[in-house]
Amino acid sequence: MNVIENFLLDFNLSWTASKYLPIVLIIFVWFLIFRIILNFKALTTLIKITIGILVLFLSLTSYFIFNPVYTGDIYNGGEIIETKLVFPKQKKLIVIALSDCPYCHQSIEILNKLTERNPKIQIEYWLTGGGFDAKIKRLKSKRIDVKQNIEIDESILLTEGVFPTFVLSQKGKLVKRWTNQSFGSLALDEIETFFD
C-alpha cells in the first residue's frame, strides 16, 4: 500500500479503486504529455510515437516496480473449503500466521487500515507453532486479538503451508479462505462488505 493508495482509501474509495486509480491517472497524464509531444513540429511522426511509447512504458514500469499488482488484485481467489478447525461464533477475520514471518508482518499495515476504515471488523491473529512474535503480539487492540494456535496439523492443511492465510468465519464455520498468494484488493472489498 503506497501513499497514493492510502490517500484514496482515506476518501472512502474501495480497495480496488484505490489500487487501480493511480494507474489510470498515470495513463491520463501520459495522454496529456503525448498530445504535447505531437505538437512539436521539429520531430517526425515516428520519433513522436517512439517517445510517447517510451514515456508510457517507463512511467508504468517504474510505478509497478514499487507498487506491484498481485494475483489477488486481478481476480478474487477466495475459496470455500472443508476444514475441521472450529472458528468463533461471531463474524471474524482470522489471520493464520507464523512467528517472525515477514509476509505476516506486512499484513499488519493492511489490517490496521481495514479496522480503521470499518469499526465493525473483528480480527484474530492465530499465531501458529511455537515461538514468540513481538510484532504480532503488539497488535492487541479492541478489534485485533492475538491467540496461540495449537491446531497445527489442521492449520497446515487449511493454509496449504502458505502464511499468512486469511479466513472469514461465522457461526463457528469457515465462510471463505484466501492464501497470501490470492489475497488482494478484491478480497479486502469482499471482507468490508461481509462486515457491513
Z-matrix of the N, CA and C atoms (Angstrom, degrees):
N
C 1 1.439
C 2 1.526 1 107.80
N 3 1.325 2 116.36 1 119.24
C 4 1.459 3 120.37 2 -179.27
C 5 1.529 4 110.93 3 -97.79
N 6 1.321 5 115.99 4 179.38
C 7 1.462 6 121.98 5 -176.80
C 8 1.524 7 111.61 6 -61.18
N 9 1.330 8 117.01 7 -41.72
C 10 1.470 9 120.51 8 -178.55
C 11 1.529 10 110.06 9 -65.89
N 12 1.335 11 116.92 10 -45.43
C 13 1.464 12 120.34 11 178.83
C 14 1.520 13 110.46 12 -61.14
N 15 1.329 14 116.43 13 -43.50
C 16 1.469 15 121.76 14 178.50
C 17 1.523 16 110.64 15 -59.39
N 18 1.319 17 116.08 16 -43.71
C 19 1.467 18 122.47 17 178.99
C 20 1.527 19 110.29 18 -61.09
N 21 1.325 20 116.78 19 -45.19
C 22 1.465 21 121.19 20 -179.77
C 23 1.532 22 111.67 21 -67.02
N 24 1.325 23 116.40 22 -36.16
C 25 1.468 24 120.35 23 177.18
C 26 1.526 25 110.92 24 -65.07
N 27 1.341 26 116.71 25 -34.64
C 28 1.466 27 120.97 26 177.54
C 29 1.527 28 111.68 27 -64.95
N 30 1.340 29 116.98 28 -22.31
C 31 1.462 30 121.55 29 176.23
C 32 1.534 31 111.37 30 -90.64
N 33 1.320 32 114.88 31 15.12
C 34 1.457 33 122.89 32 174.75
C 35 1.532 34 113.72 33 65.56
N 36 1.325 35 117.33 34 26.00
C 37 1.465 36 120.20 35 171.03
C 38 1.522 37 108.30 36 -75.58
N 39 1.302 38 117.42 37 158.03
C 40 1.463 39 120.58 38 178.07
C 41 1.524 40 109.67 39 -67.43
N 42 1.320 41 115.61 40 163.56
C 43 1.467 42 120.98 41 178.48
C 44 1.533 43 109.87 42 -63.04
N 45 1.333 44 116.45 43 -38.72
C 46 1.462 45 120.35 44 -179.11
C 47 1.524 46 111.07 45 -67.88
N 48 1.327 47 117.09 46 -45.29
C 49 1.470 48 120.51 47 178.03
C 50 1.529 49 110.39 48 -61.82
N 51 1.328 50 116.73 49 -40.61
C 52 1.472 51 120.75 50 179.74
C 53 1.530 52 111.39 51 -66.27
N 54 1.317 53 116.38 52 -28.76
C 55 1.471 54 120.65 53 178.77
C 56 1.531 55 111.29 54 -74.87
N 57 1.343 56 116.36 55 -41.09
C 58 1.465 57 119.93 56 -172.15
C 59 1.525 58 115.01 57 -96.15
N 60 1.318 59 118.73 58 -21.81
C 61 1.466 60 120.77 59 -178.86
C 62 1.534 61 112.49 60 -59.88
N 63 1.349 62 120.10 61 -40.96
C 64 1.472 63 118.57 62 176.55
C 65 1.532 64 113.07 63 -59.16
N 66 1.326 65 116.98 64 -34.77
C 67 1.465 66 120.74 65 178.97
C 68 1.522 67 109.91 66 -68.44
N 69 1.331 68 116.03 67 -41.60
C 70 1.469 69 120.64 68 177.33
C 71 1.527 70 109.70 69 -62.57
N 72 1.332 71 117.37 70 -40.38
C 73 1.463 72 121.54 71 178.92
C 74 1.528 73 111.72 72 -64.54
N 75 1.326 74 116.78 73 -39.47
C 76 1.475 75 120.55 74 177.01
C 77 1.526 76 109.79 75 -60.94
N 78 1.322 77 116.91 76 -45.19
C 79 1.467 78 120.65 77 -179.72
C 80 1.531 79 110.20 78 -65.42
N 81 1.330 80 117.99 79 -39.13
C 82 1.456 81 121.72 80 178.40
C 83 1.533 82 111.00 81 -63.73
N 84 1.330 83 116.87 82 -45.38
C 85 1.477 84 120.80 83 178.38
C 86 1.524 85 109.49 84 -64.36
N 87 1.338 86 116.74 85 -39.78
C 88 1.465 87 120.02 86 177.52
C 89 1.527 88 109.87 87 -60.03
N 90 1.329 89 116.91 88 -43.51
C 91 1.456 90 120.81 89 -179.85
C 92 1.537 91 110.68 90 -58.59
N 93 1.352 92 116.33 91 -42.91
C 94 1.472 93 120.13 92 177.77
C 95 1.531 94 111.57 93 -63.10
N 96 1.351 95 115.67 94 -42.95
C 97 1.472 96 119.93 95 178.54
C 98 1.524 97 110.34 96 -64.81
N 99 1.321 98 116.59 97 -40.59
C 100 1.458 99 120.77 98 -179.10
C 101 1.532 100 110.82 99 -63.70
N 102 1.321 101 117.15 100 -37.75
C 103 1.470 102 120.48 101 177.13
C 104 1.534 103 110.52 102 -63.59
N 105 1.330 104 116.67 103 -37.41
C 106 1.472 105 120.71 104 177.37
C 107 1.528 106 109.89 105 -66.09
N 108 1.349 107 115.93 106 -43.38
C 109 1.470 108 120.63 107 179.29
C 110 1.526 109 110.61 108 -60.79
N 111 1.329 110 117.28 109 -39.49
C 112 1.470 111 120.76 110 -179.52
C 113 1.526 112 112.71 111 -62.90
N 114 1.315 113 117.74 112 -21.93
C 115 1.465 114 121.50 113 -179.14
C 116 1.529 115 113.81 114 -83.08
N 117 1.353 116 116.81 115 -10.08
C 118 1.470 117 118.45 116 177.70
C 119 1.526 118 109.20 117 -72.17
N 120 1.310 119 116.50 118 116.54
C 121 1.470 120 120.45 119 -177.47
C 122 1.528 121 112.77 120 -79.59
N 123 1.341 122 116.48 121 -19.13
C 124 1.460 123 119.65 122 -177.52
C 125 1.539 124 112.46 123 -75.50
N 126 1.313 125 117.17 124 -15.08
C 127 1.460 126 120.38 125 -176.92
C 128 1.533 127 110.78 126 -102.16
N 129 1.327 128 115.07 127 147.66
C 130 1.466 129 119.33 128 175.45
C 131 1.531 130 109.06 129 -77.04
N 132 1.308 131 116.28 130 162.16
C 133 1.464 132 120.98 131 -179.39
C 134 1.526 133 111.20 132 -59.99
N 135 1.325 134 117.93 133 -40.58
C 136 1.463 135 122.35 134 179.68
C 137 1.526 136 110.83 135 -61.28
N 138 1.320 137 117.35 136 -43.59
C 139 1.468 138 121.45 137 179.85
C 140 1.528 139 109.81 138 -66.64
N 141 1.329 140 117.69 139 -40.78
C 142 1.471 141 121.34 140 178.11
C 143 1.528 142 111.07 141 -60.21
N 144 1.316 143 115.97 142 -46.24
C 145 1.470 144 120.25 143 -179.65
C 146 1.520 145 110.57 144 -65.62
N 147 1.335 146 116.55 145 -41.69
C 148 1.469 147 121.23 146 178.81
C 149 1.525 148 110.54 147 -60.86
N 150 1.333 149 117.06 148 -46.51
C 151 1.469 150 120.95 149 178.81
C 152 1.534 151 109.66 150 -62.55
N 153 1.318 152 117.04 151 -43.37
C 154 1.473 153 120.79 152 179.43
C 155 1.514 154 112.22 153 -59.77
N 156 1.337 155 117.02 154 -45.54
C 157 1.468 156 121.22 155 179.49
C 158 1.526 157 110.40 156 -65.23
N 159 1.326 158 117.07 157 -41.44
C 160 1.472 159 120.32 158 178.53
C 161 1.522 160 111.68 159 -62.99
N 162 1.312 161 117.24 160 -43.32
C 163 1.474 162 120.55 161 179.53
C 164 1.529 163 109.90 162 -61.88
N 165 1.329 164 117.62 163 -44.93
C 166 1.462 165 121.06 164 178.82
C 167 1.526 166 110.67 165 -63.35
N 168 1.319 167 116.88 166 -47.15
C 169 1.461 168 121.54 167 -178.89
C 170 1.529 169 110.71 168 -60.45
N 171 1.325 170 118.04 169 -47.82
C 172 1.463 171 121.35 170 -178.89
C 173 1.534 172 111.60 171 -66.13
N 174 1.322 173 117.20 172 -38.32
C 175 1.467 174 120.81 173 179.05
C 176 1.526 175 111.24 174 -63.60
N 177 1.326 176 116.08 175 -51.24
C 178 1.461 177 119.80 176 -178.62
C 179 1.523 178 111.74 177 -67.27
N 180 1.328 179 116.93 178 -41.11
C 181 1.464 180 120.31 179 -179.80
C 182 1.523 181 110.84 180 -62.24
N 183 1.329 182 117.41 181 -45.93
C 184 1.465 183 119.21 182 -179.47
C 185 1.525 184 111.05 183 -65.17
N 186 1.324 185 117.66 184 -35.96
C 187 1.469 186 119.59 185 177.20
C 188 1.529 187 110.70 186 -65.75
N 189 1.347 188 117.24 187 -46.04
C 190 1.464 189 120.70 188 -177.60
C 191 1.519 190 113.12 189 -69.81
N 192 1.319 191 118.25 190 -25.52
C 193 1.464 192 120.22 191 176.66
C 194 1.527 193 109.46 192 -63.20
N 195 1.326 194 116.45 193 -44.46
C 196 1.455 195 120.65 194 -177.54
C 197 1.529 196 113.04 195 -88.89
N 198 1.321 197 117.69 196 -20.58
C 199 1.468 198 122.42 197 -177.94
C 200 1.521 199 110.06 198 -136.70
N 201 1.319 200 116.89 199 72.23
C 202 1.466 201 118.46 200 -176.02
C 203 1.529 202 112.70 201 -66.06
N 204 1.312 203 115.33 202 153.11
C 205 1.457 204 122.55 203 172.67
C 206 1.526 205 105.88 204 -99.80
N 207 1.324 206 115.68 205 124.30
C 208 1.459 207 120.84 206 -177.20
C 209 1.523 208 110.73 207 -98.93
N 210 1.310 209 115.55 208 170.45
C 211 1.459 210 121.66 209 -179.41
C 212 1.528 211 111.25 210 -54.92
N 213 1.331 212 117.09 211 -41.50
C 214 1.458 213 121.82 212 -179.01
C 215 1.521 214 113.84 213 -67.21
N 216 1.339 215 116.78 214 -13.55
C 217 1.461 216 120.65 215 176.13
C 218 1.532 217 111.32 216 -88.76
N 219 1.320 218 116.45 217 -16.27
C 220 1.457 219 121.29 218 -177.75
C 221 1.531 220 111.23 219 -97.10
N 222 1.323 221 116.34 220 -42.12
C 223 1.468 222 119.08 221 176.09
C 224 1.529 223 109.07 222 -141.51
N 225 1.321 224 115.28 223 151.98
C 226 1.459 225 121.49 224 -177.72
C 227 1.524 226 108.48 225 -83.72
N 228 1.317 227 116.32 226 105.55
C 229 1.458 228 121.31 227 -175.76
C 230 1.507 229 114.15 228 -92.70
N 231 1.338 230 117.44 229 19.14
C 232 1.462 231 119.98 230 178.76
C 233 1.519 232 111.63 231 -65.65
N 234 1.329 233 115.30 232 146.36
C 235 1.463 234 120.61 233 -177.56
C 236 1.518 235 110.74 234 -131.33
N 237 1.299 236 115.53 235 150.68
C 238 1.460 237 121.70 236 171.89
C 239 1.524 238 105.39 237 -103.67
N 240 1.321 239 116.55 238 113.65
C 241 1.464 240 119.35 239 -177.32
C 242 1.529 241 109.67 240 -130.01
N 243 1.306 242 115.05 241 162.03
C 244 1.467 243 121.70 242 179.12
C 245 1.523 244 109.31 243 -83.96
N 246 1.334 245 115.55 244 140.01
C 247 1.457 246 121.56 245 175.84
C 248 1.520 247 109.11 246 -151.69
N 249 1.324 248 116.12 247 152.81
C 250 1.466 249 120.99 248 176.93
C 251 1.526 250 111.63 249 -89.92
N 252 1.322 251 116.95 250 -5.25
C 253 1.464 252 120.23 251 179.78
C 254 1.524 253 109.76 252 -65.21
N 255 1.322 254 116.07 253 142.75
C 256 1.458 255 121.94 254 177.18
C 257 1.522 256 107.48 255 -103.39
N 258 1.323 257 115.90 256 127.19
C 259 1.458 258 122.25 257 -177.56
C 260 1.522 259 109.72 258 -105.48
N 261 1.332 260 117.88 259 167.56
C 262 1.468 261 120.68 260 179.12
C 263 1.534 262 111.32 261 -61.29
N 264 1.331 263 115.66 262 156.20
C 265 1.465 264 120.62 263 -179.44
C 266 1.525 265 112.19 264 -71.13
N 267 1.338 266 117.94 265 -35.87
C 268 1.462 267 120.50 266 -179.78
C 269 1.535 268 110.53 267 -82.17
N 270 1.322 269 115.05 268 163.93
C 271 1.470 270 120.46 269 177.96
C 272 1.529 271 108.78 270 -62.04
N 273 1.325 272 115.88 271 128.07
C 274 1.465 273 120.32 272 178.69
C 275 1.516 274 110.14 273 -147.18
N 276 1.320 275 113.95 274 154.39
C 277 1.459 276 121.56 275 167.00
C 278 1.516 277 105.42 276 -104.11
N 279 1.312 278 116.27 277 116.99
C 280 1.461 279 121.83 278 179.54
C 281 1.520 280 107.76 279 -101.19
N 282 1.321 281 116.50 280 130.45
C 283 1.464 282 121.49 281 175.73
C 284 1.519 283 106.61 282 -112.78
N 285 1.318 284 116.13 283 112.46
C 286 1.462 285 120.97 284 179.23
C 287 1.520 286 106.81 285 -90.67
N 288 1.336 287 115.29 286 114.67
C 289 1.465 288 121.34 287 -171.29
C 290 1.528 289 111.02 288 -127.39
N 291 1.312 290 115.20 289 163.89
C 292 1.463 291 123.03 290 174.53
C 293 1.526 292 109.23 291 -110.46
N 294 1.317 293 115.94 292 152.81
C 295 1.462 294 119.92 293 175.35
C 296 1.522 295 110.48 294 -62.63
N 297 1.327 296 115.56 295 135.86
C 298 1.463 297 123.72 296 175.99
C 299 1.526 298 114.13 297 56.44
N 300 1.322 299 116.79 298 29.37
C 301 1.464 300 121.96 299 176.70
C 302 1.535 301 107.81 300 -85.20
N 303 1.343 302 118.52 301 119.44
C 304 1.464 303 120.01 302 -177.05
C 305 1.533 304 113.28 303 -62.06
N 306 1.332 305 118.00 304 -34.93
C 307 1.464 306 120.52 305 178.58
C 308 1.528 307 110.72 306 -68.87
N 309 1.337 308 116.25 307 -34.20
C 310 1.468 309 120.38 308 176.59
C 311 1.522 310 109.73 309 -65.84
N 312 1.329 311 116.33 310 -39.41
C 313 1.466 312 120.43 311 178.07
C 314 1.528 313 111.10 312 -65.71
N 315 1.331 314 117.59 313 -36.17
C 316 1.465 315 120.62 314 178.57
C 317 1.528 316 111.51 315 -64.90
N 318 1.307 317 117.48 316 -29.42
C 319 1.470 318 120.78 317 -178.96
C 320 1.528 319 112.25 318 -70.42
N 321 1.329 320 117.76 319 -19.45
C 322 1.466 321 121.49 320 -176.49
C 323 1.524 322 111.13 321 -59.80
N 324 1.334 323 117.69 322 -45.34
C 325 1.470 324 121.46 323 -179.02
C 326 1.532 325 111.02 324 -61.02
N 327 1.311 326 116.44 325 -43.55
C 328 1.463 327 120.86 326 -179.15
C 329 1.526 328 110.60 327 -65.24
N 330 1.325 329 116.70 328 -43.76
C 331 1.459 330 119.34 329 -177.45
C 332 1.528 331 111.89 330 -71.38
N 333 1.330 332 117.23 331 -31.94
C 334 1.469 333 119.42 332 173.16
C 335 1.525 334 110.27 333 -62.74
N 336 1.339 335 116.69 334 -41.52
C 337 1.463 336 121.35 335 177.72
C 338 1.534 337 110.46 336 -65.09
N 339 1.312 338 115.99 337 -39.11
C 340 1.462 339 121.69 338 178.89
C 341 1.534 340 110.62 339 -60.72
N 342 1.321 341 117.58 340 -45.36
C 343 1.467 342 120.52 341 179.62
C 344 1.528 343 111.54 342 -71.54
N 345 1.316 344 116.63 343 -29.78
C 346 1.468 345 120.66 344 176.86
C 347 1.539 346 110.10 345 -67.16
N 348 1.331 347 115.93 346 -40.88
C 349 1.472 348 120.75 347 -177.95
C 350 1.530 349 112.53 348 -75.65
N 351 1.322 350 117.14 349 -30.69
C 352 1.456 351 120.48 350 -174.69
C 353 1.532 352 110.03 351 -135.52
N 354 1.330 353 117.55 352 97.81
C 355 1.467 354 120.89 353 -177.11
C 356 1.527 355 114.75 354 -63.62
N 357 1.330 356 118.55 355 -14.06
C 358 1.469 357 120.72 356 -179.16
C 359 1.531 358 112.58 357 -78.76
N 360 1.317 359 116.73 358 -17.74
C 361 1.462 360 120.13 359 -174.48
C 362 1.530 361 111.20 360 -71.19
N 363 1.328 362 114.51 361 129.72
C 364 1.461 363 121.99 362 174.32
C 365 1.523 364 107.69 363 -112.29
N 366 1.328 365 116.37 364 128.88
C 367 1.462 366 121.23 365 -176.30
C 368 1.525 367 109.69 366 -123.96
N 369 1.324 368 115.24 367 137.99
C 370 1.459 369 121.34 368 172.09
C 371 1.521 370 108.71 369 -122.47
N 372 1.331 371 116.51 370 128.82
C 373 1.460 372 121.64 371 169.98
C 374 1.513 373 106.55 372 -93.59
N 375 1.316 374 115.66 373 122.81
C 376 1.457 375 120.36 374 174.65
C 377 1.519 376 106.83 375 -101.75
N 378 1.308 377 116.43 376 105.15
C 379 1.453 378 122.47 377 -179.66
C 380 1.524 379 108.14 378 -80.66
N 381 1.320 380 116.25 379 110.40
C 382 1.457 381 122.58 380 -172.31
C 383 1.520 382 110.84 381 -92.42
N 384 1.328 383 115.21 382 138.21
C 385 1.454 384 120.08 383 178.32
C 386 1.517 385 111.41 384 84.86
N 387 1.327 386 114.34 385 -179.45
C 388 1.465 387 119.98 386 179.66
C 389 1.508 388 110.95 387 -79.37
N 390 1.286 389 114.82 388 173.96
C 391 1.455 390 119.55 389 176.41
C 392 1.508 391 112.59 390 102.00
N 393 1.296 392 114.32 391 162.32
C 394 1.466 393 122.74 392 -177.98
C 395 1.511 394 107.92 393 -118.30
N 396 1.300 395 117.32 394 133.68
C 397 1.457 396 121.42 395 178.76
C 398 1.524 397 108.12 396 -120.97
N 399 1.325 398 115.68 397 104.57
C 400 1.465 399 121.02 398 -174.97
C 401 1.525 400 112.07 399 -61.78
N 402 1.325 401 117.58 400 -40.19
C 403 1.477 402 120.27 401 -178.95
C 404 1.521 403 111.55 402 -62.30
N 405 1.312 404 116.45 403 -45.78
C 406 1.461 405 119.87 404 -178.73
C 407 1.529 406 110.46 405 -72.68
N 408 1.319 407 118.37 406 -37.63
C 409 1.468 408 120.84 407 179.34
C 410 1.526 409 111.23 408 -62.97
N 411 1.338 410 118.45 409 -29.67
C 412 1.466 411 121.72 410 179.09
C 413 1.530 412 112.09 411 -74.07
N 414 1.318 413 117.72 412 -8.25
C 415 1.460 414 122.15 413 -178.08
C 416 1.513 415 114.43 414 -69.78
N 417 1.321 416 117.65 415 -20.64
C 418 1.460 417 120.07 416 -172.85
C 419 1.524 418 111.67 417 -50.07
N 420 1.314 419 115.35 418 125.32
C 421 1.460 420 122.02 419 176.78
C 422 1.523 421 107.17 420 -151.07
N 423 1.329 422 116.85 421 -169.14
C 424 1.460 423 119.99 422 -179.94
C 425 1.522 424 112.10 423 -65.12
N 426 1.340 425 117.37 424 -30.04
C 427 1.465 426 119.78 425 -175.71
C 428 1.511 427 113.57 426 -115.79
N 429 1.312 428 118.38 427 -4.47
C 430 1.469 429 120.81 428 176.77
C 431 1.524 430 107.57 429 -124.40
N 432 1.318 431 115.11 430 119.00
C 433 1.456 432 121.06 431 -179.48
C 434 1.528 433 108.15 432 -116.33
N 435 1.318 434 117.54 433 146.05
C 436 1.466 435 121.92 434 179.76
C 437 1.523 436 107.92 435 -116.52
N 438 1.338 437 115.78 436 126.89
C 439 1.460 438 121.22 437 179.36
C 440 1.520 439 109.66 438 -129.23
N 441 1.323 440 115.36 439 150.73
C 442 1.458 441 120.25 440 174.54
C 443 1.518 442 108.05 441 -81.21
N 444 1.323 443 116.68 442 128.44
C 445 1.459 444 122.66 443 -178.63
C 446 1.519 445 108.80 444 -96.91
N 447 1.340 446 115.87 445 112.85
C 448 1.468 447 119.28 446 -178.92
C 449 1.528 448 112.24 447 -96.63
N 450 1.314 449 117.18 448 -7.54
C 451 1.480 450 122.20 449 179.59
C 452 1.530 451 109.63 450 -86.04
N 453 1.315 452 116.06 451 64.45
C 454 1.465 453 120.85 452 -171.49
C 455 1.531 454 111.96 453 -66.00
N 456 1.316 455 118.45 454 -47.46
C 457 1.468 456 120.82 455 -176.52
C 458 1.532 457 111.90 456 -61.53
N 459 1.319 458 116.62 457 -48.25
C 460 1.467 459 120.05 458 178.91
C 461 1.528 460 111.82 459 -65.41
N 462 1.332 461 115.93 460 -35.45
C 463 1.468 462 119.96 461 179.17
C 464 1.522 463 111.13 462 -66.56
N 465 1.322 464 116.61 463 -39.09
C 466 1.473 465 120.60 464 178.15
C 467 1.528 466 109.78 465 -64.09
N 468 1.332 467 117.07 466 -40.94
C 469 1.468 468 119.99 467 177.00
C 470 1.528 469 110.91 468 -62.73
N 471 1.328 470 116.77 469 -42.58
C 472 1.461 471 121.04 470 -178.93
C 473 1.523 472 111.66 471 -67.04
N 474 1.326 473 116.71 472 -43.26
C 475 1.471 474 120.96 473 -175.65
C 476 1.522 475 112.73 474 -82.60
N 477 1.328 476 116.37 475 -14.86
C 478 1.466 477 122.05 476 -173.48
C 479 1.534 478 110.53 477 57.59
N 480 1.339 479 116.20 478 28.35
C 481 1.456 480 121.90 479 178.83
C 482 1.518 481 114.46 480 77.63
N 483 1.338 482 117.77 481 10.87
C 484 1.462 483 121.87 482 -178.72
C 485 1.528 484 108.57 483 -106.74
N 486 1.337 485 115.69 484 123.91
C 487 1.467 486 120.73 485 -178.74
C 488 1.517 487 110.00 486 -125.92
N 489 1.333 488 117.25 487 142.76
C 490 1.455 489 126.25 488 -4.41
C 491 1.525 490 111.11 489 -76.46
N 492 1.315 491 115.21 490 157.78
C 493 1.458 492 122.18 491 171.51
C 494 1.521 493 106.81 492 -118.39
N 495 1.321 494 116.18 493 137.82
C 496 1.459 495 122.68 494 -174.63
C 497 1.525 496 108.91 495 -110.01
N 498 1.339 497 116.01 496 130.83
C 499 1.458 498 121.04 497 -176.50
C 500 1.531 499 109.40 498 -129.65
N 501 1.303 500 116.23 499 125.93
C 502 1.464 501 120.97 500 168.56
C 503 1.514 502 106.38 501 -88.67
N 504 1.332 503 116.10 502 131.67
C 505 1.458 504 118.64 503 -179.87
C 506 1.523 505 110.47 504 -135.20
N 507 1.329 506 114.04 505 155.73
C 508 1.460 507 121.56 506 178.96
C 509 1.523 508 107.73 507 -159.58
N 510 1.338 509 116.55 508 139.95
C 511 1.465 510 123.02 509 178.83
C 512 1.525 511 111.76 510 54.39
N 513 1.329 512 115.94 511 37.60
C 514 1.461 513 121.02 512 175.97
C 515 1.514 514 115.13 513 78.71
N 516 1.324 515 117.58 514 2.98
C 517 1.471 516 121.09 515 -175.61
C 518 1.523 517 112.11 516 -122.91
N 519 1.302 518 115.37 517 155.26
C 520 1.460 519 122.44 518 175.24
C 521 1.525 520 109.17 519 -72.53
N 522 1.334 521 116.16 520 129.36
C 523 1.462 522 121.30 521 175.75
C 524 1.527 523 109.21 522 -96.84
N 525 1.345 524 116.48 523 -43.71
C 526 1.464 525 120.94 524 179.83
C 527 1.523 526 108.90 525 -159.68
N 528 1.327 527 116.04 526 149.27
C 529 1.454 528 121.72 527 -179.95
C 530 1.519 529 110.68 528 -130.83
N 531 1.342 530 115.10 529 138.64
C 532 1.464 531 121.84 530 173.27
C 533 1.516 532 108.06 531 -127.17
N 534 1.319 533 116.91 532 130.92
C 535 1.459 534 118.97 533 169.70
C 536 1.526 535 107.20 534 -80.30
N 537 1.299 536 116.50 535 169.19
C 538 1.463 537 120.39 536 -179.89
C 539 1.527 538 111.13 537 -57.67
N 540 1.330 539 117.58 538 -31.58
C 541 1.460 540 121.28 539 -177.71
C 542 1.530 541 112.70 540 -74.47
N 543 1.325 542 117.82 541 -23.66
C 544 1.467 543 119.95 542 -178.06
C 545 1.527 544 112.73 543 -106.88
N 546 1.324 545 117.21 544 1.06
C 547 1.465 546 122.12 545 -177.17
C 548 1.521 547 109.66 546 -89.66
N 549 1.349 548 116.16 547 128.54
C 550 1.464 549 119.94 548 179.96
C 551 1.513 550 110.99 549 -161.84
N 552 1.319 551 115.62 550 -158.34
C 553 1.465 552 121.03 551 -175.31
C 554 1.530 553 112.62 552 -61.61
N 555 1.321 554 117.72 553 -35.29
C 556 1.468 555 120.39 554 179.26
C 557 1.530 556 110.99 555 -65.93
N 558 1.330 557 116.33 556 -39.56
C 559 1.464 558 120.77 557 177.09
C 560 1.523 559 110.64 558 -65.55
N 561 1.318 560 116.95 559 -40.89
C 562 1.464 561 120.74 560 179.89
C 563 1.527 562 111.24 561 -63.48
N 564 1.315 563 117.25 562 -39.41
C 565 1.461 564 120.42 563 175.47
C 566 1.533 565 110.80 564 -63.42
N 567 1.321 566 116.69 565 -41.56
C 568 1.465 567 120.49 566 179.38
C 569 1.536 568 111.10 567 -65.27
N 570 1.324 569 116.35 568 -38.91
C 571 1.459 570 120.79 569 179.06
C 572 1.524 571 110.30 570 -63.39
N 573 1.338 572 116.50 571 -45.41
C 574 1.464 573 118.98 572 179.12
C 575 1.529 574 111.49 573 -61.92
N 576 1.324 575 117.24 574 -39.19
C 577 1.470 576 121.05 575 177.41
C 578 1.530 577 111.15 576 -64.92
N 579 1.315 578 116.45 577 -38.68
C 580 1.466 579 122.37 578 -179.86
C 581 1.530 580 111.41 579 -59.79
N 582 1.327 581 116.96 580 -36.19
C 583 1.460 582 121.31 581 -177.50
C 584 1.520 583 114.12 582 -90.99
N 585 1.331 584 118.86 583 -3.18
C 586 1.468 585 121.36 584 179.21
C 587 1.503 586 111.73 585 -73.84
